[in-house]
Amino acid sequence: MPHVRPVLRLSYVKLSIGFATLLSLSGSLAAYASEERMENKWVVDYQDEESVWASVNGKVTHGDRLRLRLHKSDCSSAQAITTVLSHINVEDQLQDGYLLNGAFMENRADFEILFTTPFFDQGSLTWVELGRGDVDAFLGLLTSQSDISFRILDGDDYKSTEHFTVPLNRWATEGLIQAVDEAKEICSQL
């Protein structure tokens, strides 16, 4: 596996991906959208003063996008983030910073829960970091197979299917390189 850190434990992540950003990513307050979201195609779909995001919809759970975030402090690095929807509220059970056992592109590791928010009346949306590292290393990893994949595996103190309705997702690679190249260009101008 290329040098991509599978776990991040820095507290500033929660601050940089706050509630306003969540609303922005949903499209309601987007500061910048270079392209309309397209089915199974990577696009640059969000930018603010600090970062630019490229993302693609999920093939299993459509709304659980895979996102690559490039921050203006280092446009050659990316943070991979996804969300995992649950029809039960896991907000009190799996706290911020909790490490999930999982497999990203068939590489087993622990993945940090950044935060969990309520989703409608009974569910929750959990933001999970899949890694952080050199953007070109990410591209090598993500384009090594026809689909990008992530699966939450059972841990010592939890069963994935008891906490997550669909503990797996897959994403397309179409447009990935072009979207990341565009994101790097935009990032360098922030």
Buried (B, 14 or more C-beta within 10 A) or exposed (E): BBEBBBBBEEEEBEEBBEEEBBEBBEEEEBEEBBBEBBEBBBBBBBBBEBBBBBBBBBBEBEEBBBBBBBBBEEBEBBBBBBBBBBEEBBBEBBEBBBBBBBBBBEBEBEBBBBBBEEBEEEBBBBBBBBBBBBBBBBBEBBEEEEEBBBBBBBBEEBEBEEBBBBBBBBBBBBBBEBBBBBBBEBBEEB
